[in-house]
Amino acid sequence: MLRKVFVNPEYNNSDKTLYLDIYHPYRYEGEKNPNFDDFSGLILDLKEKKQIAINYFFENLNPLLAKGFPIITVPSSNPQNIDTGITKVGILLAQEGRINATSCLQRYKQVDKKANGGNRDISVDLNSIKVYNQYMIKEQTVLLLDDVTTTGNSLSACERLLKQAGAAKVVKLALAKTASY
């Protein structure tokens, strides 16, 4: 069922990855990045599962989203790490009239963390993530949520896997896009 994800209809038709703001890494070329800002700090706080960041992103996303669709999160590079900050945001958003499908994508094989120099090729994610509970997404418009996107390959791989499992449409939203200098 094609259902709207965003209250603002212009965002529902985008095939591009949407994002809230730019993430400036704390370090750039080995030095403290002069562009590092409060928003970037909140992204790092979210990765550490700090409640202030979880609440911030929930409160900023919730009014933008419609009701009644599944929310899925991109899994961590570590299959054992299922309790992530972005998953916590997804669960809170689901409690507001959406479907908690945060466990639909699961990493079954550990991969090197991309932020630490891991391989960013799309095949890395395609060969280490599986879709579970396909009934939750079958013929549905779903929101695929990630904390930070740099190349977009993780989101694209997850989108491909979800569509192969029967999702009608995948709307991709990252909280932040890594700055390119």
BANUKOL-145363 format. One record per atom (N, C-alpha, C): x, y, z. Coordinates in steps of 0.1 Angstrom, whole numbers, plus 5000, padded with zeros to 4 digits. Example, Ala and Ser with C-alpha at 12.3 -4.5 7.8 and 13.67 -1.06 7.14 Angstrom:
BEGIN
513249435078512349555078513249675078512849785071513749895071512950005079
//
This chain:
BEGIN
500849885000500050005000500950125000500750214990501550334990500850435000501550465010501150555021502150665022501650785026502550895028503350875041504550915040505450905052505651045059505751145050505851285055504551355055504351445064503151535064503251625052504451675049504551765037504651675025503751675016503651585004504851584995505551704994506651714985507851614988507951585001509051495005508751345002507451315000507051174998507451114984507651204975507951154961509451154958510251194967511651194965512251054965513151024955513850904955515250924961515551044964516851074970516851054985517951044991518051035006517851175012516851185020516651315027517451315040517751435045518551445057518151575064518351585077518051705085519051805084520351775085521451875085522751805081523751885081525151835078525851795091526551685090527451635101528851675097529451745106530851785105531651695115532451605110533251515119534051595129534251535141534951605152536451635147537051535140538351555135538351565120539151655115539351665100540851675097541351585090542851585086543651585099543251505109543951485121543851595132543151705128543051815138541551825142541351905153539951935156539352015145538151965140537452035129536852165134537252275128536652405132535152415128534652335120533252335116532352245125533052175134532252085143531252175151529952145151528952225157528052145167527052215172526152155182525452035176524952055163524251945157525151825155526351845151527351735149527551665163527651745173527751685187526551605191525351645187524151565189524251425182524751425170524951305163525851205170526951265175527951175183527251135196526451215202525751185214524751065211524051075200523150975196523850835194525050835188525850715187526150655200526250745210526550695224525250665232524150675225522850645231522450745242522850865242522550965252521151015250520351005261518951035260518651175255519451275258519251405253519251415237520051335231520151325216518951245211518651135217517451055213516251145213516051215224514851305226514851415215516051475213516151585203515651535189516251425185515851375171514451325171513951265181512551225181511651345180511851445189511051565189511151645176512251635169512351705156511751635144511751495145511151415134509651395136509251375148507851325150506851415143506951555144505851635138505951635122507051585117507251585102506651455096506351355104505951225099504451205100503951135090502551095090502450965099501250905099501050785108500850665099501050545106500550425100501550345091502750385090503750315081504850255090505550155084506650085091507850175092508550175103509850245104510950135106511950145098513050045098514350125099515250065107516550135108517650055102518650125097519850055092520649995104521049865103521649805114523149845115523649835128525049855131525949765123527249805122528249715116528449595124528149595137528349485146526949415148526849295144525549215146525049215160526049215170525649215184525049345189525349455182524849585186523549615180522449565187521149595181520349705189520949745200520349855208521149985205520850045193521550165189520750285191521450405191520750525193519650545182519950515169519050535159517850445160518050325165516950235168516050285179516650345189515850405200514950515194515450595185514650705179513550635171513850535163512850465155511750405164512050345175511050285184510150395190510750505194509950615199508950675188509450685176508650735165507450635162507750505163506750405161505650415172506050445184505050455194504050565192504250655182503350765180502450735168502050605166501050575156501650515143502950465145503550405133503950265137504450185127504750045130506250025133506449965144507849935148508349815140509149845129509749745121511249755122511749815133513149845135514049715135513449595137514149475137514149405123513549465113513349395100514749375093515649465095516949455089517949415100518649305098519549265108520949225101521949265107523249235102523649095108524049005099524348865103525848845103526648935097528048915096528649055099529649055108530249185112531049235101531049375099531849435089532649545096533649595090534449705095533649825095533749905106532950025107533450125097532550175089532850265078533550395083533050445094533650575099535150555103535550425105536950395108537750345097537250375085537950335073537450205066536350145071535850025065535450045051535349935043534949935029533549985028533350085019532050155017531350095005531849994999531149944987529849884991528849904982527449854985527449704988528349634981528249484983528549444997529249525005529549495019528249475027527349575025526049565032525149465026525149445012524249345006524549205010525849185014526349055017526449035033525849125040525949105055524649145062523649175055522349215061521249125055520349085063519149005059517849075063516749055056515449105060514648995067514149035079513348945087511949005088510948925091509548975093509049045081509248985069508849045057507349085057506549015064505049045064504849195069505749245077505549385082505749495071506449455060506749555050506149525036505549405035504949355022503949465017504249515005503349604998503149735005504149775014504049895022505049995018504650125020505650235020506350235033507650225034508350225046509350335047509650375060510650475062511950405067513050425059514350365063515150475069515550455082516150555090517550525093518450625091519850605095520350725102521450715110521950835117522750925108523750865101524650955092524850875079524750955068525050895055526250975050527150905043528350965037528250935022528250815018528150785003526750745000525950705009524550655007524450515004525550445004525550295000524850205010524950235022524250155032522750165030522250285029520850315026520450245013521250265003520850204990520850044991521749994998521749844999520549795007520249865018519049835026517749855018517749955010516549985001516349864992517449824985517349714976516849584983517449554995516949435002515549445006515049565010513649575014512749565002513049614991512249604979512249454974513349384975513349244971512449164980512349214993511449145003510049185002509649274993508249304990507849444994508749534999508249675002507949744989506849814989506349884977507250004974507550084985508450204983509250214996510450264994511350285006511750435005511350505016511750645017512950645027514050705022515250705029515550835036515750835049516050955057517250925066518251005065519351005074519251135083519551125095519551245103520551345099521651295093522751385089523451335077523951425069524851385058526251445061527251355060528551395062529051505053529651615058530151725050531251675041531251735029532451705020533151835019534451825022535251955021536151945009
//
